[in-house]
Structures are given as structure tokens and as C-alpha cells.
Amino acid sequence: MDRRNFIQNTTAGTAAMLTAFSFPVFGLNQNQKLKIGLIGCGWYGMVITKAALETGDVEVVAVCDVDSEHLKNSADEIEKLQGKRPVGFADYRELLEVKGMQAVFIGTPPQWHALQFIAACEKGLHIYCEKPLSYDVEEGKAMVAAAKKAGNIVQIGFQRRQSNAFQKAKELIQGGTLGKVHEIGVQIHYNPVLADTTIQDPPASLDWETWCGPAPKLDYRPNIGHKAWRLEKEYGNGHLVDWGIHNIDAVRKIMDFGMPQSFYTTGGMNLLEGKITTPDTLRAVMNFEQCPVIWQHRLWGTGELNPQFNNGIFFYGENATLFASDNKLVIQKKGNNQQHEVMEIPSPKMQENHVAGFVNAVKTGNRSLLSCVPEDAFLSTATVQLAMVSYYTGSLVKWDAKKETIIENEAASQLLARPYRKGYNRPTL
């Protein structure tokens, strides 16, 4: 059976399998290393895997990638780090059959997250999955349901939840330093370095057909391939969904927000037309019940007059304004002749600590060590996805949190679930 038919046959009936069977999570001996597999062993897949190896509590027993160079290079590096060479696979479903494996790390692009995540849940495996949770909203809902059914331990890769600066910001706001916060501004301005946009044959090592998976198969060019897919609509869905999601997630955690009630997003192309397929300029108003959160980005120019404010969050309170970034807070209190108060608060191992929390949770069975479970990751992921739905439809999008759906906007509702490419079946609730 070829890989395409294998994937097609094994994705059929996902929902029925979830409701018909309950798979036990493998038992663990705390004196033994956690045996993990890696799906997607390119750049960031290896970042999270090396973070896991740093804990000293894991052994990588298998790796999977649709690029044979990635597969070989990752196996070589892991063998040097742990002294044992992992088994390599081109198909993730073969990796999931490895005997004795207890957890998987998913480091693939977002179009693959749902199928790989749900398949791992069906095997009863613990999961560390990179953000965003899913490519679209309905996939995210199916993933949350799959994890709930499986009862496995899951961490989603919002590693900035480990930021000491963001934790301090929460303390200041809850302690009343700012007074009531009436508006929040979020931004990450930067100039991307773009790869070649020329249509060409993919590298001989890369199975481009399978890399695209259930997403539309576009003609290959380096600017939508490895690492560069983030600003491509069909794979990464743009800057807000890829990178901005971290700061939106931070806002939610600092302020204890759920999801916005409505969204209105505007923007377009000012400089990068023909080079990327998502907006290089964006302004998204996300109306949470407590106050609006306004995202903006410009992927051109110089950004703010003071570049320290290019990447971060502005909390506008009655008594003070607070700027928060990964490793720094800046406070401007109300009153004449007030000076900025700068607080340097390093968080040098956010990624390592986030992965370690997952490893320790699995080893001990203590779910309180998890920083980002699927239900919470869904809220942050759906927030940025719905902001982009507003952009693509040019309309106000209203969200019913109880029903978990868009209301009074049929065009926007159609974008809650992207059709899968022929040969792949969408997971459903």
C-alpha cells in the first residue's frame, strides 16, 4: 500500500473510532526514561526535542519526517546527544506503531496537527504539540474532544507562559498598580527575510505531496517550504496566527480572559505583494467582554520610534500604562514629569521549562505541572483564527462562546472548517 492510500484509509472514520473505543494511556515507571517519538524533525521539532533531552528523563526512540535529509540529520544529532540512534520513518502512522513508545512530540506545520494529534490520542499516547493548536477552528474542537476522550497528558507549545516578565505583569495588574485596564494593545513589527519565490521542483529529499497533506497542494517554491511557510495563507495563515498568537495568549493568561465576543480586522499588502499571501499590514480589534484588545503589525518600515516597543503588549490603565515583553516591563505612571520605570526580568529557559513541565507531568502523573492544556490552547488559537476570518471576509465576526460557533455571518461561518484535499478526511466531533 502506498503512503497516500495508507493515510487515506487510516484517517477514515476518525470520529467513529473516538466514540467507539477508549485507549489506556501507557503506564510509566518513574525510574525509567520516558520513551518519545518525534513527528516533524526539522528546525523547531528538534528545538523541542533537544529541550526534552536536556531534562535527562527521556529517550527518543523514533523520528519521522517527509524530508529524508531532515530524517537523517535529526537521527544523527539525537544519536550524538543520547548515545542511541532512533528508528526513522517517513510516515507518522508507522511511528505510532512503535512498541513501548509512551509520548510523541509534534513539530509539523499546522495543516498536519489535527490528524497527527488525534491519531496519537487514539493510541493512548501523551502529546507535546507545537502551537497553534490547529489550522482551523473546527479542527481545534475535534482535537480537544479527542484528548478528553483519551485522557492522555497533553501540553501545547505556548512556551511564553514561562515568562517571568509576563507573570510579574499579572501580579502588578491584579495588585491594582494600573487601576482598571480599559484597553490593551499588542504588536510585533518586524521585517521578514523572505526566501526565493520562484516556482521550481522541490528538493529531491522532500516529499512535497505529503508535506502539503490535507492542505491545498501549491506549486513548490522555497518561500513556502521549510521554515518559510509561516506567511503562506494555506499553511501558516500569517504573522498574527504564527507569532502574534504568543502575545495574544499572554494577554489571555495575564488578564484571565476567555475569548472575544466579536472581531473586526482590516489590513492588506503595502510592500510584500507577490512575495507572501497573508497581510503585511494588519489591525485586528478583538472585543473581549472586559475590554478590547487591538493587534497590529507592519512587516515593513522601522516600526516604533523606540524599537524596544516593537514586540510586546501595552496595558492601558487608569493610573498607569504597562508595556510587557518576554524579558522586560516598562511602566509609565500617571502624573506630570513621570519617568519610565524599567524592570529587566530575564526568562532564559522558557522553551526548556515548558517542555520540562510536560515531561515531569507525564513522569509523575501530576497534571498541575502542565502550563497549557488543549482546552486553553483552543481559546488562544481560535481567537487569532477568527480575527483572520474577519480579515478574509471583510466583516464583523461575532462569536457565541457557549455554542462555540460564529453567529449571524454565513460567509465567516464557512471559514470555520477548511475543506480537506482529496485523499484526506477531516476529523469531526
C-alpha positions in Angstrom: 0.0 0.0 0.0 1.4 3.4 -0.9 1.7 6.2 1.6 -1.2 8.2 0.2 -3.6 5.3 0.3 -2.3 4.4 3.8 -3.1 7.9 5.1 -6.5 7.9 3.3 -7.6 4.6 4.7 -6.4 5.2 8.3 -8.0 8.7 8.5 -11.4 7.4 7.6 -13.9 7.1 10.4 -11.9 9.1 12.9 -14.9 10.3 14.7 -16.4 6.9 14.9 -13.2 5.5 16.4 -13.1 8.2 19.0 -16.6 7.4 20.2 -16.4 3.6 19.9 -13.1 3.0 21.7 -11.2 4.2 24.8 -7.5 3.5 24.7 -5.5 3.3 28.0 -2.5 5.6 28.5 0.7 3.6 28.8 1.8 3.1 32.4 5.1 4.7 33.5 7.9 3.6 35.7 9.3 6.8 37.2 12.8 5.3 37.4 12.9 4.7 33.7 13.3 7.3 30.9 10.2 8.4 29.0 10.3 6.9 25.5 9.2 9.5 23.0 8.8 9.8 19.2 9.2 13.0 17.2 6.9 13.8 14.3 8.4 16.6 12.1 12.1 16.8 12.9 13.0 20.0 11.1 14.0 23.2 12.9 11.5 23.5 15.7 10.8 19.9 16.1 14.5 19.5 17.0 14.3 22.5 19.3 11.6 21.0 21.5 13.2 17.5 21.3 16.6 18.8 22.5 14.8 20.6 25.3 13.3 17.3 26.3 16.7 15.6 26.2 18.0 18.3 28.5 15.8 17.1 31.3 17.7 13.8 31.3 14.4 11.9 31.7 13.6 11.0 28.0 14.9 8.7 25.3 14.0 9.4 21.7 13.1 6.1 20.2 11.7 7.2 16.8 11.7 10.1 14.5 9.5 10.9 11.4 9.8 13.3 8.6 8.8 13.6 4.9 12.2 15.0 4.1 14.9 12.3 4.1 17.6 14.9 4.9 15.7 16.1 8.0 15.3 12.5 9.0 18.9 11.6 8.6 20.2 14.8 10.2 17.9 14.6 13.2 18.7 10.9 13.8 22.5 11.7 13.6 22.1 14.6 16.1 19.9 12.7 18.5 22.3 9.7 18.4 25.2 12.0 19.4 23.1 13.5 22.3 21.7 10.3 23.8 24.1 7.6 22.6 21.3 5.6 20.8 20.0 6.1 17.3 16.2 6.5 17.0 14.4 4.5 14.3 13.4 6.6 11.3 10.1 6.7 9.4 8.7 8.7 6.5 5.0 8.1 7.6 3.9 9.2 11.1 1.4 6.4 11.4 4.2 3.9 11.2 6.0 5.7 14.0 2.8 5.5 16.1 3.1 1.7 16.0 6.5 1.6 17.7 6.2 -0.8 20.7 6.8 0.7 24.1 6.7 4.4 23.0 4.9 6.5 25.6 4.7 10.0 24.1 5.0 11.9 20.9 6.3 15.4 20.1 4.5 17.1 17.1 6.6 19.7 15.3 5.0 19.7 11.9 3.3 22.7 10.2 -0.2 23.4 11.4 -2.1 21.8 8.5 -0.9 18.4 9.9 -1.5 19.0 13.6 -5.1 17.7 13.8 -4.6 14.3 12.0 -1.4 13.5 13.8 -2.7 14.7 17.2 -5.9 12.7 17.0 -4.1 9.6 15.8 -1.8 9.8 18.8 -4.7 10.2 21.1 -6.3 7.1 19.6 -3.1 5.2 20.5 -3.3 6.5 24.1 0.0 8.4 23.8 0.9 11.5 25.7 1.4 14.5 23.4 3.5 17.7 23.3 2.3 19.6 20.2 3.5 22.9 18.9 1.3 25.9 18.5 -1.1 26.9 17.0 -3.3 24.0 18.2 -4.8 23.6 14.7 -5.1 25.2 11.3 -8.8 26.0 11.7 -11.4 26.3 14.4 -13.3 23.0 13.8 -10.1 21.0 13.8 -9.3 22.5 17.2 -12.6 21.4 18.6 -12.1 17.9 17.4 -8.6 17.8 18.9 -9.9 18.9 22.3 -12.6 16.2 22.2 -10.0 13.6 21.2 -7.7 14.4 24.1 -10.7 14.4 26.5 -11.7 11.0 25.3 -8.2 9.6 25.5 -7.5 11.0 28.9 -3.8 11.5 28.0 -1.5 14.2 29.2 -1.1 17.0 26.7 0.9 20.2 26.6 0.6 22.7 23.7 3.7 24.8 22.9 2.9 28.2 24.2 6.3 28.5 25.9 5.9 32.2 26.7 3.7 31.1 29.6 7.0 30.5 31.3 8.0 34.2 31.0 8.8 35.7 34.4 8.1 39.2 33.0 4.5 38.2 32.0 4.0 36.6 35.4 5.2 39.9 37.1 2.8 41.9 34.8 -0.1 39.8 36.1 0.9 40.5 39.7 1.1 44.2 39.0 -2.3 44.4 37.3 -4.0 42.2 39.9 -2.4 44.2 42.6 -4.0 47.4 41.3 -0.9 49.2 40.1 -2.5 50.2 36.8 -6.0 50.7 38.1 -8.8 49.5 35.8 -7.4 48.4 32.4 -9.6 49.8 29.6 -7.7 48.8 26.5 -4.8 46.6 25.5 -2.5 47.0 22.5 -0.5 44.1 21.1 2.1 44.2 18.3 5.1 42.5 16.7 6.6 44.7 14.0 9.5 43.2 12.0 10.9 42.9 8.5 10.9 39.2 7.4 13.7 37.8 5.4 12.0 36.1 2.5 13.2 33.0 0.5 13.1 32.6 -3.2 9.5 32.9 -4.7 10.3 31.2 -8.0 8.3 28.1 -8.7 10.6 25.1 -9.0 11.0 21.4 -8.3 11.2 20.6 -4.6 14.5 19.2 -3.3 14.9 15.5 -4.1 14.8 14.7 -0.4 11.4 16.3 0.1 8.1 14.5 -0.5 6.2 17.7 -1.2 2.9 15.9 -1.9 2.8 14.5 1.7 4.3 17.7 3.2 1.2 19.6 1.9 -1.0 16.9 3.4 -4.7 17.8 3.8 -4.0 21.5 2.8 -4.1 22.6 -0.8 -1.0 21.5 -2.8 0.6 24.6 -4.1 3.5 24.6 -6.6 6.7 24.4 -4.6 8.9 27.4 -4.1 11.4 27.9 -1.2 9.3 30.8 0.3 6.5 28.4 1.3 8.7 25.4 2.2 10.7 24.5 5.3 10.5 27.3 7.9 9.2 29.8 5.3 5.5 28.5 5.4 4.5 30.8 8.2 3.4 33.8 6.0 1.7 31.5 3.5 -2.1 31.5 3.9 -2.6 27.8 3.2 0.0 26.6 5.7 0.9 29.1 8.3 -2.0 31.6 7.9 0.2 34.7 8.6 2.0 36.6 11.2 -0.8 37.0 13.7 -1.6 33.3 13.8 2.1 32.2 13.7 4.0 34.6 16.0 1.4 37.1 17.3 -0.5 34.2 18.9 2.1 34.1 21.6 1.3 37.7 22.8 -2.4 37.2 22.4 -2.1 34.0 24.6 -0.1 36.1 27.1 -2.9 38.7 27.3 -5.4 36.0 27.9 -3.3 34.5 30.7 -2.4 37.8 32.3 -5.9 39.1 32.3 -7.8 35.8 32.8 -9.7 36.4 29.6 -11.8 33.7 27.8 -12.5 34.5 24.1 -13.6 37.7 22.4 -17.3 38.3 21.7 -16.6 39.9 18.3 -13.8 40.7 15.9 -13.2 43.3 13.2 -9.9 43.1 11.2 -8.6 45.3 8.5 -5.3 45.4 6.6 -3.7 44.5 3.3 -0.5 44.5 1.3 1.7 47.6 1.2 5.1 46.2 0.4 5.2 42.4 0.0 2.5 41.8 -2.7 3.5 38.8 -4.7 6.0 37.6 -2.1 3.7 36.4 0.7 -0.1 35.6 0.7 -1.1 37.0 4.1 -1.3 40.7 5.0 1.9 42.6 5.6 -0.2 45.2 7.5 -2.9 44.3 9.9 -5.1 45.8 12.6 -7.4 43.4 14.4 -9.9 44.6 17.1 -10.8 41.7 19.4 -13.6 42.7 21.7 -13.4 40.7 24.9 -16.1 41.3 27.5 -13.7 43.1 29.8 -12.1 45.4 27.3 -10.9 45.5 23.6 -7.5 44.0 22.6 -6.1 45.7 19.5 -3.4 43.8 17.5 -1.3 45.5 14.8 1.7 44.5 12.7 3.7 46.0 9.9 6.2 43.7 8.1 8.0 46.7 6.7 9.5 50.0 7.7 11.1 50.7 11.1 8.2 50.0 13.5 8.1 52.2 16.6 10.3 55.2 17.1 11.7 53.4 20.2 12.4 49.8 18.9 12.1 48.3 22.4 8.4 48.6 21.9 8.2 46.7 18.6 7.3 43.4 20.2 5.1 43.3 23.2 1.9 44.2 25.0 0.6 47.6 26.2 -1.9 47.6 29.1 -3.6 51.0 29.3 -4.9 51.5 32.8 -6.4 54.5 34.6 -3.4 55.1 36.7 -0.5 53.8 34.6 0.5 52.2 31.3 2.4 49.0 31.4 4.5 47.6 28.5 5.3 43.9 28.8 7.6 41.8 26.7 9.3 38.4 27.2 12.1 39.7 29.4 11.2 43.3 30.3 8.5 45.5 31.8 8.2 49.3 31.3 5.8 51.3 33.5 4.7 54.9 32.9 2.6 56.2 35.8 0.0 59.0 35.5 1.1 62.5 36.5 3.4 65.3 35.3 7.1 64.6 34.9 6.8 60.9 35.5 9.7 58.8 34.2 9.6 55.3 32.7 10.3 52.6 35.2 12.1 49.8 33.5 12.2 46.3 35.0 14.6 43.8 33.4 13.2 40.3 34.2 15.1 37.6 32.3 13.4 34.3 31.4 16.3 32.5 29.8 14.8 29.0 29.5 11.2 29.4 28.6 11.2 26.7 26.0 13.2 24.3 28.1 11.0 24.9 31.2 7.8 24.4 29.2 8.9 21.1 27.8 10.2 20.0 31.2 6.8 20.7 32.7 5.3 18.3 30.2 7.9 15.6 30.9 7.5 15.9 34.6 3.7 15.8 34.3 3.9 12.6 32.4 6.5 11.0 34.7 4.6 11.8 37.8 1.0 11.8 36.6 0.7 15.3 38.0 -1.4 17.4 35.6 -0.9 20.5 37.7 2.6 20.8 36.2 1.1 21.5 32.8 1.0 25.1 31.6 -1.2 24.8 28.5 -3.8 22.1 28.1 -5.7 21.7 24.8 -8.9 23.4 26.1 -6.9 26.6 26.9 -4.8 26.4 23.8 -8.0 26.2 21.7 -9.2 29.6 23.1 -6.0 31.4 22.1 -5.8 29.6 18.7 -9.4 30.2 17.8 -9.0 33.9 18.8 -6.4 34.6 16.2 -8.1 32.3 13.6 -11.3 34.3 14.0 -9.5 37.6 13.7 -8.2 36.3 10.3 -11.7 35.1 9.3 -12.8 38.7 9.8 -10.0 39.9 7.6 -10.7 37.4 4.8 -14.4 38.2 4.8 -14.1 41.9 5.4 -16.8 41.7 8.0 -17.7 41.8 11.7 -17.4 38.3 13.2 -19.5 37.5 16.3 -18.6 34.5 18.4 -21.0 32.5 20.6 -18.8 31.0 23.3 -21.4 28.6 24.6 -22.2 27.2 21.2 -18.5 27.6 20.0 -19.5 29.0 16.7 -19.9 32.2 14.6 -23.3 33.7 14.6 -25.2 35.9 12.1 -22.5 35.7 9.4 -22.7 32.8 6.9 -19.6 33.8 4.9 -17.5 33.8 8.0 -19.0 30.6 9.2 -17.9 28.8 6.1 -14.3 29.5 7.1 -14.5 27.7 10.4 -13.5 24.5 8.6 -11.3 24.4 5.5 -12.1 21.5 3.1 -9.5 18.8 3.1 -7.7 17.8 -0.1 -8.9 14.7 -1.9 -7.5 11.6 -0.1 -7.7 13.1 3.4 -10.8 13.0 5.7 -11.4 15.8 8.2 -11.8 14.7 11.9 -15.2 15.6 13.2 -16.8 15.7 16.6 
